[in-house]
Amino acid sequence: MSWHDYKRSLALSEAPFYALIMAAMRQADVWNQAALRNMYPDIWRELQIRIKAPGGYLKGETPTPEK
C-alpha cells in the first residue's frame, strides 16, 4: 500500500460496503480475487449474476435513476 492508496480510500469512504467489495473483486489480481471470493462467496455470486443481467438488474427489480 502507499500514501496514494490511503488518500484514494478517503475518497471512497462514503461508498456502501458491498459496492466497495464488488469494485475490489472487479479490480483484483488473480490471487486477491480468489481471497475475496473465499471471504465473500455470496457477494461474488451476485456480482457474477449482475454482470450477465441487462443493466445489472435482477428479475423483479425496477430500474431507478442513479443519483
N, C-alpha and C positions, 0 to 999 in steps of 0.2 A: 504494500500500500504506500501511498505517497500523500503529501500535503494536498495535491490536486484532487486525489480521490476523496479526501476528507472534505474539502470545500464543495465538491460536487454532491456529496452526501447531504450537506446542509440544504442545498437547493432542492433535493428530493425528499426532505424530511416531512413534507406535507402530504405526500402520496400515501394512499392506503397500503397497508401491509401486503395484501395479496397481489396488488398491482406491482409492488416492488419485487416480490418473489417471481412473478411471471416475467417481468422485464429481465431479471437476473438469469432466469432459465433461458431466455432467448439469446442473451449475450455471452453466456458462459462458454468456456472451452470444454472439451470433452470430459475432462476429469471433474471440473466443478459442476458441470451439468449433471453428471452421474450422482454426485454428492447431493445436489439439490433434489433430484428425482427421488433418491432414497429417503431424504428427510421429509419431503412433501409430496408423496405419491398422488394424493387427491388433487392437488393443485396442478401437477404435471398432466394428469389425465384430462382435467378440464381444459387446460391450455391446448392440448392436442385436439380436443373436440372443437374448441372455439376457432382454432386456426383453420379447420376444414369447413366450419359453418359460414354461410353467407353473412358477411359483415360482422362475424363473431357472435351473432345472436343464436341462442339455442331455441328449440321448439317451444313455443308458448311465451317467449319473451317479446315484448313490444319495443320496437326501435324508439329511442328517445334522443332528442338533440343533445349533443355534447356541450358541456359548459366551456 
